[in-house]
Amino acid sequence: MKKLMLAAAALALTAGMGMAQTVRMATEGAYPPYNFVNDKGELDGLEIELGNELCKRAGLECTWVKNDWDSIIPNLVSSNYDTIMAGMNINEERKKAIDFTDPYTPPMPSAYMALKPDADIEGGVVAAQTNTIQASHVASTGATLLEFATGEETIAAVRNGEADAVFADKDFLAPAQAESNGELVWVEGHDTVKLGEGIGMGVRKSDTELKAKFNTAIESMKADGSLNALLKKWFGDKALQF
C-alpha cells in the first residue's frame, strides 16, 4: 500500500510538472503596429508575436483577450485576465494601480500630427486617446484636450476639423502620416517628444512570480538579439532597439 501511495504521489508530481500555467493576456486590438485585428479576424502585431514567444520561453500556456483600452487596467485589477500587452507606457501614475515587467521597447517617442506644420498645440484643441500618457501631457499644457476611446478616432478628429492636432505614439501615427499623401504632417519641432519609461507588460502587484518569469524571458530575448529583430520587423530599419 505504501508503495502504491508513493507511486501515485510521484505520478501526480510528474503530471503537475508537465502542465503549463495558463495565462490570460489582454490587448486592445486597435493600436497597430503594436496590436490589431488582421484581415483574418485574428489578433496580430508586435505584442501578439512577442507575447507568444515570451510565454513559450517562460513555459506558460497563454490565451489572448481583446479588451477596450479605457477599461483595460480595471479589468486586470479585477482578475478578468492576468497581463496587459497593449502599447502601455510605464509611468509613475500607472504604477500606483498595477506593476510592470521590464520594458520590451526602449522609450518610444510621441509626436504631434496635424494638417499644417504650424498647428497651434499650445492654445488650440489637441486630440488624444483617453487614459494615455499623451492625454495627461496635453492636459498639463495650455491646449484644450479632446479625448477619444480609440487612436483611430483621434486621427479622424484632425481630418474632420474637430481638433487642431493629434498627440500619440509616433509609431502609431507614422503609417497614417505616410499614407495621407501630404494631408497629415508632423508639427514642426514637436515630432519627437519623449514620455514614459518604455513599454512593458502590466501585471497585478500580487503576481510577483509571474512578473519574474516574464522578466527572465524578456531578458533572454534581449540577450540573444531576437527582441531587437522583432522591433525591426514591426517598426522598420530605423526602429529604436536595445
Secondary structure, DSSP 4 states (H G I P E B T S, - for coil): -HHHHHHHHHHHHHHHHHSPEEEEEEE-SEETTTEEE-TTS-EESHHHHHHHHHHHHHTEEEEEEE--GGGHHHHHHTTSSSEE-SS-B--HHHHTT-EE-S-SSPPPEEEEEESSTT--SSSSEEEEETTSHHHHHHHTSSSEEEEESSHHHHHHHHHTTS-SEEEEEHHHHHHHHHTTTTSSEEPTT-S-EE-SS-B--EE-TT-HHHHHHHHHHHHHHHHHSHHHHHHHHHH-TT----
